[in-house]
Amino acid sequence: MSRNPLNDLAGLGDYLREQRLSHRLSLRQLSDLAGISNPYLSQLERGLKRPSAEILQQLAKGLEVSAETLYVKAGLLDEQPVAETTSTTVRDAIAADPNLTDRQRETLLDVYESFIGADPKR
């Protein structure tokens, strides 16, 4: 099932407005911070224009949010489920790294365990 691009734009516009208001910025202030015109920003918030990745990046900087978040809101990226992004543990990453020797893996795991206070025998 395909997404409706107008819904993506409205969702992005709502998100931009919420972020701008939570940062207590006027349209003019955010447009100055992001380096885009005030009328264009207004059209983005109302879901009338589709911004480029570059504009989203400038807005992300002005709002102090990640550009990736804005890309997802604009429909440029698919949102990654939380389980996928957090399922790999440090231990798994160390074990899977082909550039490490067995001795290096053991040493890294020992250091990691000492930082988190976990039982190295896990």
N, C-alpha and C positions, 0 to 999 in steps of 0.2 A: 504494500500500500504506500503510495507516494504522499509526501507531506505537502501541504498547501503553503507556498512561499509567502503568501500574505499573512498567514498565522505566525510564521517565523518572524516577519518584520514587526508585527504588532507585539509579539513577545519580547523582541529585542528592544523596541521602543519603550515598553513598560519597564523593562529592566533598567535601561539607561536612565529613565526618569526617576525610578526608585533610588538608584545609586547616586544620582546627582542631588536629590533632595536629602538623602541620608548624609551626604558630605556638606550639606548646607550651601550648595552652590546655585547661583542663578544660571539660566541658559547662557547669558553673556559671559559669566565667569568661566564656565566649562568650555565654551567655544574658544575663549582666549587660551586656556590651559592646553586644549587639544590642538589648537591651531587650525580650526575649521570655522566656517562662517556661522553666525547665530541663526539665520534662517534655515540653513542646511541642517543644523543640529535639531531645530524645531521639527523639521520634516522627518528626521530620523525617529524622534520620540513619538511622533504621531503615526509611524509605520508607513509613511508615504514614499520613502526612498530606501534603496538597498545600498548600504555602504560597502566600499571596497575593504579588503583586508588591511590596507594601509590606514584607512580612516579608523577602522576598529582598533588598530594598534595605538593610534594617537589618542583615541577616547579612553582606552585601557590605561594609558599612562596618566591622563588627566584625572581619571577616577580612582587610580591606584588599585586596579583589579587586574587579573591576568587577561592577556589578549585571548588566550584559549577559551576562557569563559565567554567572552563576547563572540568568538567564532562559533561556539556551540549554540548560543542564543540566536545568532544570525542564520543558523543552518548550514554553515560552511564546514563544520566538523560534526561528526556523530558523537554524542555523549557516551563516554565509557562508563559501564556499570562500576560501581564502587568496588564490588567483589573482585573484578578483574584487575583493578589498579592496585589493590592492597593484598592480593593473594600471595605474592612472592615475598618470602621473608629474607632477611639478611643472610641467614644460614643457607637458604636455597640459592641465593645469588652467588655466594662464595663457592658453594659446591658445584655450581654450573659453569663457573668461569674457566674457560679452557686455557687461559693464559697463566694460571696458577699451578704451581707444583703441589704435591700432596703436603709437603712440609709447610709451604706458604699458606695453604688452606687451614692447616692445624693452628698455625700461629695466629692467623686472622681471627679464627673462631675463638681462640683463647683470649685474645685482646677484647673481642666483642663481648664475650661472656663476662669478662672482668668489669666492663663498663656498665652492663645491665644487671649484674649481680645474679645471673642465672646459673643453674647447675650445668657445668660443662658436659656432664654425662648424658644429658637430655635424651 
